[in-house]
């Protein structure tokens, strides 16, 4: 009986001692050329990437822009996503009271908010310029600028800045903590030396929402010299580093910088109070814009009826909103908020839920104007 070899007792010829001796292996047969009668060239040897395991049909090749996803095993078809957590209302109360064991899912308000946030985060290439104006003072234009900018900055990942272009010692810089005493005049002085984002930050203040503000001069006599050329030069600097630029305009349409503001604006927000005289001023603003060749800007503009109290008195706000909706792209009502009445720095977390919802709607309406022009094709 033959003893097992030292290769685990395997007796296959490949593992036998006879296969490890020095006897030469037979040489492979020499290439004899193509078969008789062959008229074509010798076919090349096919690779595994060209033919399937059976050597018959070719494997499908991925096309450019359409990656090969494992025979259509898309995660959206085979992986169940957990139900979204409720963020508000009785659904949230049940979810927390049961230690997150019972999840009723999102309610209509939560789904609406998620849809608005998705619209706010629409892709934007380049710089989008939004001007906020009103012929009447005291209607909350500056406050609306700060709140809108803070909403954009808190939800989007890109950079958002608000510029105070008010020639009458604007107060936009008072809506966030002041980090620098530099103003738009200092940025103009050093514009040729600004080459990086960190250079611009030396002239701006940033709030908790990540909104940055470029302040105006506090001296009205100096600020009045802020011309159209100056404004456009400031914009040429900011548009290199910011994706959204909001401009808080003065109450006059004839001051020197206004032409530059209107000519470069991608969208316009006209702010009105809920009173009849405030609405008349806002309507007069639209008339002036139409008469001076800015009719297309009026069609892209949004009206804001600001500080609407629960009991609006005898003014029919629905008819007021319908009046503006007939001429403008949209109308948004922002309710009265005790935090805004303080006139101090604005913190989004201290605003009421209704106010935050109205601001989110305003930001979403304006973001709808971003479009996808200039975005690279995915096909």
C-alpha positions as CSV (number, residue, x, y, z in Angstrom):
1,X,0.0,0.0,0.0
2,X,1.5,3.3,-1.0
3,X,2.1,5.8,1.7
4,X,0.4,9.2,1.4
5,X,2.5,12.0,0.0
6,X,3.4,15.2,1.9
7,X,0.7,17.3,0.2
8,X,-2.2,16.6,2.5
9,X,-2.8,13.0,1.3
10,X,-4.1,14.1,-2.1
11,X,-3.5,11.5,-4.8
12,X,-4.4,13.7,-7.8
13,X,-1.7,13.5,-10.5
14,X,-1.0,17.2,-10.0
15,X,0.0,16.6,-6.4
16,X,1.8,13.3,-6.8
17,X,5.5,12.9,-6.4
18,X,5.8,11.9,-10.1
19,X,4.6,15.3,-11.1
20,X,7.4,17.0,-9.3
21,X,10.3,15.2,-10.9
22,X,12.6,16.7,-13.5
23,X,11.2,14.9,-16.5
24,X,10.5,17.5,-19.2
25,X,6.9,18.3,-20.1
26,X,5.9,17.7,-23.7
27,X,6.1,20.9,-25.8
28,X,2.9,22.4,-27.1
29,X,2.1,21.8,-30.8
30,X,3.6,24.4,-33.1
31,X,1.2,27.0,-34.8
32,X,0.3,25.6,-38.1
33,X,-1.4,28.8,-39.4
34,X,-5.1,29.3,-40.2
35,X,-7.2,26.4,-41.5
36,X,-7.1,25.7,-45.2
37,X,-9.5,27.9,-47.2
38,X,-9.4,30.8,-44.6
39,X,-9.7,34.0,-46.5
40,X,-9.6,36.6,-43.7
41,X,-7.1,37.8,-41.2
42,X,-6.5,35.8,-38.1
43,X,-9.1,37.0,-35.6
44,X,-7.8,38.6,-32.4
45,X,-8.2,36.9,-29.1
46,X,-11.3,38.2,-27.3
47,X,-11.0,39.5,-23.8
48,X,-13.4,38.7,-21.0
49,X,-14.7,42.2,-21.1
50,X,-15.8,41.7,-24.7
51,X,-17.5,38.3,-24.3
52,X,-19.6,36.6,-21.7
53,X,-18.6,33.6,-19.7
54,X,-20.0,31.3,-22.5
55,X,-17.9,33.0,-25.1
56,X,-21.0,34.0,-27.1
57,X,-22.9,37.3,-26.5
58,X,-20.9,40.4,-25.7
59,X,-21.4,42.0,-22.3
60,X,-23.3,45.3,-22.2
61,X,-20.9,48.2,-22.1
62,X,-21.6,51.3,-19.9
63,X,-22.4,54.4,-21.9
64,X,-20.8,57.8,-21.1
65,X,-22.8,59.6,-18.4
66,X,-24.7,56.4,-17.5
67,X,-22.6,54.3,-15.1
68,X,-23.2,50.6,-15.0
69,X,-25.1,49.9,-11.8
70,X,-24.9,46.2,-11.4
71,X,-27.7,45.1,-13.7
72,X,-30.2,47.7,-12.5
73,X,-29.8,47.1,-8.8
74,X,-30.8,50.6,-7.9
75,X,-31.0,51.3,-4.1
76,X,-34.2,53.3,-4.5
77,X,-36.0,50.1,-5.8
78,X,-34.6,47.6,-3.2
79,X,-33.9,49.5,0.0
80,X,-36.8,50.7,2.1
81,X,-36.2,54.2,3.5
82,X,-37.4,54.8,7.1
83,X,-40.4,57.1,7.5
84,X,-39.4,60.7,8.1
85,X,-39.5,62.0,11.6
86,X,-42.4,64.5,12.3
87,X,-41.1,68.0,13.2
88,X,-44.2,69.6,14.6
89,X,-47.8,69.1,15.8
90,X,-49.4,66.1,17.5
91,X,-47.3,63.8,15.4
92,X,-44.2,65.1,17.0
93,X,-45.8,64.8,20.4
94,X,-46.7,61.2,19.9
95,X,-43.2,60.4,18.5
96,X,-41.5,61.8,21.5
97,X,-44.0,60.5,24.1
98,X,-43.4,56.9,22.9
99,X,-39.7,57.2,23.0
100,X,-39.6,57.4,19.2
101,X,-41.1,53.9,18.9
102,X,-44.3,55.2,17.2
103,X,-43.6,57.3,14.2
104,X,-46.7,58.8,12.6
105,X,-44.6,60.3,9.8
106,X,-44.6,63.9,8.5
107,X,-47.7,66.0,8.6
108,X,-48.8,68.4,5.8
109,X,-47.0,71.3,7.4
110,X,-43.7,69.4,7.6
111,X,-44.0,68.2,4.0
112,X,-44.7,71.8,2.9
113,X,-41.7,73.1,4.8
114,X,-39.4,70.4,3.3
115,X,-40.7,71.3,-0.2
116,X,-39.9,75.1,0.4
117,X,-36.5,74.3,1.7
118,X,-35.8,72.2,-1.4
119,X,-36.8,75.2,-3.5
120,X,-34.6,77.6,-1.6
121,X,-31.6,75.2,-2.2
122,X,-32.0,75.2,-5.9
123,X,-28.7,75.2,-7.8
124,X,-27.3,78.6,-8.6
125,X,-24.4,79.3,-10.8
126,X,-22.8,82.7,-10.6
127,X,-24.2,85.6,-8.6
128,X,-27.9,86.4,-8.2
129,X,-28.6,90.1,-7.3
130,X,-31.8,91.0,-5.4
131,X,-32.7,94.6,-4.7
132,X,-35.2,95.6,-2.0
133,X,-36.8,99.1,-2.2
134,X,-39.8,101.2,-1.1
135,X,-40.6,104.8,-1.6
136,X,-42.1,105.0,1.9
137,X,-39.9,104.8,5.0
138,X,-40.8,102.8,8.1
139,X,-42.4,99.9,6.3
140,X,-39.6,97.4,7.3
141,X,-37.5,97.3,4.2
142,X,-34.2,97.1,6.0
143,X,-35.6,94.5,8.4
144,X,-36.9,92.4,5.5
145,X,-33.5,92.6,3.9
146,X,-31.8,91.2,7.0
147,X,-34.5,88.5,7.5
148,X,-34.4,87.4,3.9
149,X,-30.7,87.3,3.8
150,X,-30.5,85.4,7.0
151,X,-33.0,82.8,5.7
152,X,-30.9,82.2,2.6
153,X,-27.7,82.1,4.5
154,X,-29.0,79.7,7.1
155,X,-30.3,77.2,4.6
156,X,-27.9,77.3,1.7
157,X,-24.2,76.3,1.7
158,X,-23.0,79.2,-0.4
159,X,-22.2,82.8,0.6
160,X,-24.8,85.5,1.0
161,X,-24.2,89.2,1.6
162,X,-26.4,92.2,2.1
163,X,-25.2,95.7,1.0
164,X,-26.5,98.9,2.6
165,X,-27.0,101.3,-0.4
166,X,-29.1,103.7,1.6
167,X,-27.7,107.3,1.1
168,X,-29.3,108.5,4.4
169,X,-27.2,106.7,7.0
170,X,-28.7,103.2,6.6
171,X,-29.3,100.9,9.6
172,X,-28.7,97.6,8.0
173,X,-25.5,97.0,10.0
174,X,-27.5,97.2,13.2
175,X,-29.4,94.0,12.4
176,X,-26.4,91.7,13.2
177,X,-23.5,91.9,15.6
178,X,-20.9,94.4,14.3
179,X,-17.5,92.9,13.7
180,X,-15.8,95.8,11.9
181,X,-16.2,99.5,11.5
182,X,-15.3,99.3,7.8
183,X,-17.9,100.5,5.3
184,X,-18.6,100.3,1.6
185,X,-16.4,103.4,1.2
186,X,-13.4,101.5,2.6
187,X,-14.0,98.6,0.3
188,X,-14.1,100.9,-2.7
189,X,-10.8,102.5,-1.6
190,X,-9.1,99.1,-1.5
191,X,-11.0,97.3,-4.3
192,X,-7.9,96.9,-6.5
193,X,-6.1,95.0,-3.7
194,X,-8.9,92.5,-3.0
195,X,-8.1,89.1,-4.5
196,X,-9.4,86.6,-2.0
197,X,-12.5,86.0,0.0
198,X,-10.5,86.5,3.2
199,X,-9.7,90.0,1.9
200,X,-13.4,90.9,1.6
201,X,-14.2,89.6,5.1
202,X,-12.1,92.4,6.6
203,X,-14.9,94.8,5.5
204,X,-18.0,92.8,6.4
205,X,-19.8,91.7,9.6
206,X,-21.3,88.2,9.9
207,X,-24.4,87.2,12.0
208,X,-25.2,83.8,13.5
209,X,-27.1,82.8,10.3
210,X,-23.9,83.3,8.3
211,X,-25.3,86.4,6.6
212,X,-22.7,89.0,5.9
213,X,-23.4,92.7,5.8
214,X,-21.5,95.5,4.1
215,X,-22.4,98.7,6.0
216,X,-22.9,102.1,4.5
217,X,-21.3,105.4,5.7
218,X,-22.9,106.8,8.8
219,X,-22.3,110.4,7.6
220,X,-25.2,111.2,5.1
221,X,-23.1,113.9,3.4
222,X,-20.4,111.4,2.5
223,X,-22.9,108.6,1.7
224,X,-24.7,110.8,-0.8
225,X,-21.6,110.7,-3.0
226,X,-22.1,106.9,-3.5
227,X,-22.7,107.0,-7.3
228,X,-23.8,104.5,-9.9
229,X,-20.2,103.9,-10.8
230,X,-19.3,103.2,-7.2
231,X,-22.2,100.8,-6.8
232,X,-21.3,98.8,-9.9
233,X,-17.6,98.7,-8.8
234,X,-18.7,97.3,-5.5
235,X,-20.8,94.7,-7.2
236,X,-17.9,93.7,-9.5
237,X,-15.9,92.8,-6.3
238,X,-18.7,91.0,-4.5
239,X,-20.0,88.9,-7.4
240,X,-16.6,87.2,-7.5
241,X,-17.0,85.8,-3.9
242,X,-20.8,85.6,-3.2
243,X,-23.6,83.7,-4.8
244,X,-26.5,85.9,-3.5
245,X,-26.2,89.7,-3.1
246,X,-29.1,91.7,-1.5
247,X,-29.1,95.4,-1.8
248,X,-31.0,97.5,0.8
249,X,-31.9,100.6,-1.3
250,X,-32.9,104.0,0.0
251,X,-36.4,105.5,-0.2
252,X,-35.7,107.6,-3.2
253,X,-35.6,106.4,-6.8
254,X,-33.6,109.3,-8.1
255,X,-30.5,109.2,-6.0
256,X,-27.3,108.6,-7.8
257,X,-26.8,104.9,-7.1
258,X,-30.3,103.7,-8.0
259,X,-29.8,103.4,-11.7
260,X,-26.9,101.0,-11.1
261,X,-29.0,99.0,-8.6
262,X,-31.9,98.6,-11.0
263,X,-29.8,97.9,-14.1
264,X,-27.9,95.1,-12.4
265,X,-30.7,93.5,-10.4
266,X,-31.9,90.0,-11.3
267,X,-35.0,90.4,-9.0
268,X,-36.8,93.1,-7.1
269,X,-38.6,93.0,-3.8
270,X,-41.0,95.9,-3.2
271,X,-41.9,96.3,0.5
272,X,-45.2,97.7,1.6
273,X,-47.0,98.0,4.9
274,X,-50.5,96.7,5.4
275,X,-51.9,100.3,5.4
276,X,-53.4,102.0,2.4
277,X,-50.8,104.8,2.2
278,X,-48.0,102.2,2.3
279,X,-49.7,100.3,-0.5
280,X,-50.1,103.4,-2.6
281,X,-46.4,104.2,-2.2
282,X,-45.5,100.6,-3.4
283,X,-47.9,100.9,-6.3
284,X,-46.3,104.3,-7.2
285,X,-42.9,102.6,-7.2
286,X,-44.2,100.1,-9.8
287,X,-45.6,102.9,-11.9
288,X,-42.3,104.7,-11.9
289,X,-40.4,101.5,-12.9
290,X,-42.8,100.8,-15.8
291,X,-42.5,104.4,-17.0
292,X,-38.6,104.3,-17.0
293,X,-38.1,101.1,-18.9
294,X,-38.1,98.5,-16.1
295,X,-41.3,96.8,-17.0
296,X,-39.5,93.4,-17.2
297,X,-38.1,93.9,-13.8
298,X,-41.6,94.6,-12.4
299,X,-42.8,91.3,-13.8
300,X,-39.9,89.5,-12.0
301,X,-40.5,91.3,-8.8
302,X,-42.2,90.2,-5.6
303,X,-44.3,92.3,-3.3
304,X,-44.0,92.0,0.5
305,X,-46.8,93.2,2.7
306,X,-45.0,93.6,6.0
307,X,-46.0,93.5,9.7
308,X,-49.5,92.2,9.1
309,X,-51.3,92.0,12.4
310,X,-53.9,89.3,13.2
311,X,-56.6,92.0,13.1
312,X,-55.8,94.2,10.1
313,X,-58.7,96.7,10.8
314,X,-60.7,97.9,7.9
315,X,-58.1,97.4,5.2
316,X,-58.9,94.4,2.9
317,X,-55.6,92.7,2.7
318,X,-56.9,90.1,0.3
319,X,-57.8,92.7,-2.3
320,X,-54.6,94.5,-1.6
321,X,-52.6,91.4,-2.3
322,X,-54.7,90.8,-5.5
323,X,-53.8,94.3,-6.7
324,X,-50.1,93.6,-6.5
325,X,-50.4,90.0,-7.8
326,X,-51.9,91.3,-11.1
327,X,-48.7,93.2,-11.8
328,X,-46.0,91.1,-10.0
329,X,-44.8,87.6,-9.9
330,X,-45.9,86.9,-6.3
331,X,-47.1,88.5,-3.1
332,X,-45.9,87.3,0.4
333,X,-47.4,88.5,3.7
334,X,-45.1,88.7,6.7
335,X,-47.0,88.8,10.0
336,X,-46.3,91.1,12.9
337,X,-43.6,89.8,15.2
338,X,-42.8,91.1,18.7
339,X,-39.1,90.3,18.2
340,X,-38.9,92.6,15.2
341,X,-40.6,95.4,17.0
342,X,-37.5,95.7,19.3
343,X,-35.6,97.2,16.3
344,X,-32.4,95.4,17.5
345,X,-30.3,92.6,16.1
346,X,-32.4,89.9,14.4
347,X,-32.2,86.3,15.5
348,X,-34.2,83.8,13.4
349,X,-34.7,81.5,16.4
350,X,-36.6,84.2,18.2
351,X,-39.1,84.8,15.4
352,X,-42.5,83.1,15.6
353,X,-43.2,80.1,13.6
354,X,-45.6,82.0,11.3
355,X,-42.9,84.6,10.6
356,X,-40.3,82.0,9.8
357,X,-42.7,80.2,7.5
358,X,-43.5,83.5,5.6
359,X,-39.8,84.2,5.2
360,X,-39.2,80.7,3.9
361,X,-42.0,81.2,1.4
362,X,-40.4,84.5,0.3
363,X,-37.0,82.9,-0.1
364,X,-38.5,80.0,-2.1
365,X,-40.3,82.3,-4.5
366,X,-37.2,84.3,-5.2
367,X,-35.1,81.1,-5.5
368,X,-37.5,79.9,-8.3
369,X,-36.0,82.7,-10.3
370,X,-32.5,81.2,-10.0
371,X,-33.3,78.8,-12.9
372,X,-30.7,76.4,-14.3
373,X,-29.4,78.7,-17.0
374,X,-25.7,78.0,-17.4
375,X,-25.7,74.8,-15.5
376,X,-23.8,71.9,-17.1
377,X,-25.9,69.2,-18.7
378,X,-26.1,65.9,-16.9
379,X,-26.8,63.9,-20.1
